[in-house]
Amino acid sequence: MPRQPDHHQVVVARPRHQEGDLEWRIENEGELHLSLDLVEELYNLVTIWKEEVKWRMARYFDKYIRVKKFIEGDLVLKKVDVVGSSTAVGKLNPNWVVPYIVEGSLKLEGYHLQNIEGCP
């Protein structure tokens, strides 16, 4: 008759190796490798999805942009630069400096400006 444990004894069960244990481990390792491959594939799909969402949002917001082209002789205001500006920049100071005249245009939406007094 097997011995019954007392109140103070600890019985530790040892794992038994069965006939299908080796096959199960091999199958489990195969499933783990497949799972890792699927994780990489899922990461690639999520990256593509994120780029598509960015593209859709950009397209949605870009449709509200109104492009303004200036021609030679137009009067425009130039925004005050914060860095290296000779004028003080603050809440109550104007954001724009004296009007400029468009002297010519550049290829990439840029313009040559000339001050009203004739200084570039």
Buried (B, 14 or more C-beta within 10 A) or exposed (E): EEEEEEEEEEEEEEEEEEEEEEEEEEEEEEEEEEEEEEEEEEEEEEEEEEEEEEEEEEEEEEEEEEEEEEEEEEEEEEEBEEEEEEEEEEEEEEEEBEEBBBEEBEEEEEBEBEEEEEEE
